[in-house]
């Protein structure tokens, strides 16, 4: 593992690197309706935000006694990717934030509940692929997805960092819970199009992240502050 002075920032993808959650939740709602599972936008976000498609299928089966077809993930990817091509944008300020982290010598990676194909598509469409290279991790690589800690612990191990030297950037309750369970510090990002409702923000606040920010331009000051506090502790 790396020494105490090193730092890894682990980014969730959807709703953090790319403003994809409104698109993804819309597509999921449409496709669940096709399966005779009709939910409001708020109910969809409450149940499924930040969770893998495998987790979505389990929730639907448990709550609605409806088993989704085996090709449901492939069907949703096709519809989602078509919309990504014309609608998906990088989160404002993310390119500058990543450049700033690189200039500070801070390591970065992606750890997302999405399948690898969706993460790859999201990063490619928004010009973020080169920023992470091979340091992209999916819930499909571990036994249990968020809110279990498995994915974040896997990402840290693969990048050579201890959990204590990791900061997770998350937008969902499941992701924040996963970071906490992994023993990592977590910053809640509330700048995505899906994160503006009072109910959603109250749910995030109740989880007591280490900090909350709504603009990527503010990320560097939080990272600098945490590094300064760590240096003072070990000084």
Order of alpha helices (4+ residues) and beta strands (2+ residues): beta-alpha-alpha-alpha-alpha-alpha-beta-alpha-alpha-beta-alpha-beta-alpha-beta-alpha-beta-alpha
